[in-house]
Amino acid sequence: MPPKILTILGPTASGKTRLAVELALMYNGEVVSADSMQIYRRMDIGTAKPTRSEMRGVPHHMLDVADPEEDFSVARYVELAVPCIEDILSRGRLPILAGGTGLYIDSLLSGRTFAAFSPENPLRRELEEQFAQKGGEAMLAELARVDPDSAQKLHPNDAKRIIRALEVYRSTGRTIAQHNRETQALPPRYEALYIGLRFQDRADLWDRIDRRVDRMLERGLLEEVRTLLESGLSPRCTAMQAIGYKELAPAAACPERLPAAVEELKLRSRQYAKRQLTWFRRNPAVHWFSWDKNPDFVKARRFSTDCAQGFGLV
């Protein structure tokens, strides 16, 4: 049987970090972040990265493992997170996976493997040059000849995925669709107990998100964005597409645009929370705990303990 671990998931601002820390203190655990933006160094406020005081002495993993300039991927996340979890298990401690990036969580737990990837691969650069010269329609047509399953799901403007699919085929002789089908048949890497956090009244979550944005601004989010841009980081890079950074980037150079940017940030954060909830609701194994207007962590700990005991985790 695969090793058992605990997973705390839910939308942004739902209390995942605090609950994970409290359960780690109770059950000799360590937290492994499953947040696609907390991996980046120098991006602390806008990603709601836990502070030292919030960690309360609990070891946290998969924070600050990449520079914002890097082209990070879910494959890279799994490659780095698995050794963290294996090390925690080897020391007799409980891994607690906590975060809101569903793709990262699912890919880590499923046992899925990824086709080799390197942004420095000469083939990658060759395909990027071809895409620039021929255009998306021609490259998608080329992909359709060797991998029609993948091609029919892509838009001609989706350069990243078209190039990736062609790269896999030319490198391995197999389509990325074949690779995905084969890996879906693999047994899960870990047996996870899923605890999901949400609010009974969606309006309470929206209010919590708005107040979190206000606190981020008080802590210096705008200055954090400005510092990243002044360091030479391109506003078009993947890291700067994160919610909070993309919306505030224009205001970093033009302060009068800040009020509109803040409203846009709150809207995008609420929309992101909806998408997170949609993703997680697809998993029937999630044990959902619903907050009232004000989160009660005593009740949440009790609920989580009951679930963990029933699961044979503690």
ZILINTA-V512059 format. One record per helix or strand. SS is the DSSP state (A for helix, B for strand). FROM is the first residue (numbers start at 1). TO is the last residue. If there is no record, write none. Layout:
BEGIN
ss from to
SS FROM TO
SS FROM TO
END
This chain:
BEGIN
ss from to
B 4 10
A 16 26
B 29 33
B 40 40
A 52 55
B 60 61
B 66 66
A 74 90
B 94 99
A 102 110
A 122 134
A 136 146
A 148 151
A 159 172
A 176 184
B 191 199
A 202 219
A 221 230
A 239 241
A 245 253
A 255 281
B 286 291
A 297 311
END
